[in-house]
Structure formats: C-alpha cells, structure tokens
Amino acid sequence: MRTVGLKKEHLNRYPHELSGGELQRAVIARAISLKPKFIVCDEPTSMLDVSVQASIINILLNLQKNHNLSYLFITHDLEVANIVGQRFAVMYGGQILEEGNKIMDKPLHPYTELLVKSITMKEDIEHINELLDKTEIEIKKSNNNGGCKYYHLCPYHGEKCLKGAPPVVEVDENRKVRCFRYI
C-alpha cells in the first residue's frame, strides 16, 4: 500500500469511498501484490486530472524499474503514451497499422501522421478532430471488399488500396507498417 501512496486507513474503504486517484492506486496495489512480470494497463489515467495522472504514471514507472515489470499500456492519450511507451502500436479499424520504436518522431502511416499532428499543431486541432470524427464514421460505413480500411481518408491512396488489404511491411528491425507505400 505504501509503495503506491496509500495509507493503512484506505484498507477498509469501499471503492465508492475512494477518489479516482486512490482507486487507481488500490488497483495497482492489487496487481503488484501478485508479483507479476507483465501487467495490462487499459486507460489507467483516462478519468484523472493532470496532476493525478502524473502521480499514477510516476508510480507505474517506478514499479516498472524497481520490479522489472513489463506493461501493455493501452491509451488514447498520445502524450501519455509518449512518456510511458518504449514500443508503440497504432490501431485503426481493428488492425495494427504501424508499430515500432519512436513512431511519434517519424510516423510512417498516414493515420499515425494525423494522430501526431493532433498533438503538435494546436492551431489545426478543430480540423484534425473533424477528420478523426469522420474516420470513426468511415470505419462504420466502409466495407471496401477487403481493401485498406484507411482508404477513404488517406491522401496517398491508389487503385491497389481497393483490391486488397495492405501487407505488413518491415521497414527496419524496429519498425513495421501496414501500407502499400512501403512495398
């Protein structure tokens, strides 16, 4: 309990009696009590304010270092992902489109480019959010006979993108992308 910043008085509280940060700390304490080597963290900071997010991330990073833990960290917050992550996978339409190290620094897939722009170009945020909303609608509407799921929004699309799903291309030993541009 002390490792995650909780006091003895928290032991007998019900979940509804804890704040969001305290609840997240309790969940982390339960997980590490089993001495795992691998933990799946599904949106661990999504419902927390920024200062509490920072403390939870610090707890997770310290636990990782001190207990030799590995995380699968699932998040929609790219800034949090960039802080916590070492290797990334970007998903769209149920497929991994790009994976590897440092993909935020040099995105290869057009969807990853759009996501990175959403955190680096604040003045275009409304336009990017509209595209991301449109993307969600296109996933639901699109059934392009097994072609690229990102076809309708891709600035680089071509005929071959409609004929079949793009293969996963290993760009180098640390990067893979699902896009015909890299064949």
N, C-alpha and C positions, 0 to 999 in steps of 0.2 A: 504494500500500500504506500509506504514512504517513497519507494522508487518512482511512483507515478504522481506523487504530490498530494496524496490523500492522507487524512488523519484517522486515528482509531475511531473517532465518533461517526465516521462515514460507514463503518462496517454494518451497522444495524439499520441503516436507512433503506427505504424502498426507492425504486428507481424514480418515481414521481416526486420524491423529496430532494432530488439532486439537481443541480444546474446542468446545462448542456456539457460544460467542460468537465464537471465532476463525474457525470455519467460516462463520458468518453474515457476518462482516466480509469474508472472502475472496469470498463470493458477491456481496456488494455491490461490492467492488473490481472483480470481473469485469464486472459490469453497467455500472458507470460508465466503464470503460475504453473502451467503445464510444461514449461521449459521447451517450447517448440524451436525448431530451426527455421521454420517458414510460417509467415502469417499473411493472410489475405486481408488487406485494409480496403474496404469498399466505402469510398467517400467519407473518410474519417474526420474531415474538417468542414464538411459542406454546410452544416447548420450552425456553425460557430462564428462569433465575431472575430475580427482580425487578430486581436491580442491573444485570445484563447486559442485560435488556430496556430499561432506562432508557438505557444507553450506546448501544445499537443505534438506539433512537428518536432520540436526540440526533444520531447520525451521519446518519441519514436526513433529519432536519430541517435540519441544517447543509448537507448536499449539495443539498437542495431549494432553499434560499436562495441558496447560492453558485453553483449551476449552472443555476438556473432550471428545475428539474425538476418534472414532474407525476407523481403516484403514483395508481394504483388500489390502495388498501390494503384487502386482504381480511382480516377478523379476526372472531373470536367474542368477543373481549375488548372490551367496551364502553368501559371506562376508557381503554384504549389508543386506541381509535377516537376518543374524545372529545379526546384530546391531539393526535393526528395529523390528524384529519379537519377539513375545511372544509365539505364537502358530503357527505351521507350517503345511503345506500340500505339499507333493511331488507328482507331477503328471508325469505319463508316459503313452503314448498311449491313452490319453483322460480319464484316470482313476486316482483317488487318490490312491496311493499305500501305503502311510504312512501319518499319521497326529498325531499331539500332541505337547507337550511341550518338549523342549530340545532334539529334534530328531537329531540335529547335534552332540551332545555329545555322544550319543549311538544309532546310526542308527540300525533299525531292518530289513528293507527290503534291499535286495542286491543292488538294484538300488540306494537307498539312501546312502548305504555304498560307492558305486562308486563315487557318487557326492561329498561326504565328502572327500574321498581320493583325488579328483581332486584339492581341496584347501589346503590339508595338506601335500601332498607328491609331492613337486615340481619336484623332480628328475624323477618321473614317469609320468610327465604331457603329454608327447607325446603318451605314451601307453594308458593312460586314455582317451585322446582326440580321439585316434583311436577307442577305444571301444564306446565312446559316439557317434561318427560319424556312426559307424556300427549299433548302437542302432537305430538311425534315419532311416537307410536303412531297418533294420529288421521290424520296425513298418510298413513301406510301403509294404514290401514283405510278411509279415506274416499274414496268415489267418488260424490259427490252430483250427478251428471249436469251438470257444468259450473257448479255454483253456487260460492259463495265457499268457498275452501279453509279458511278460518278459522272457518267457521260453527259447528262443534261446541264451540268454546271461547270464542266471542265473547259477551260479556254483552249486546250490543246487537242480536243477530241477529233477523231477521224473515222473513216469507214470501218477499220478493223476493230474499233472500240465497240461497235454494234454487233459484230459477228460472234464474239466470244469473250469470256471473262479474261482479263489480262493475267498473265502468269506472274508469279513472284520472281523477281529478278534480284540476284545477289550482286549488288553494286560493288561492294568490297566485303572483307571479312566481318565488318561491324555494321553493315547496312543492307537492308532488303527493302524493296518497294514493289508494289503491285501496279504496274503501269506499262503500257506499250511503248512509251517514250524511251525506255531504258533497254530495249531489246537490240 
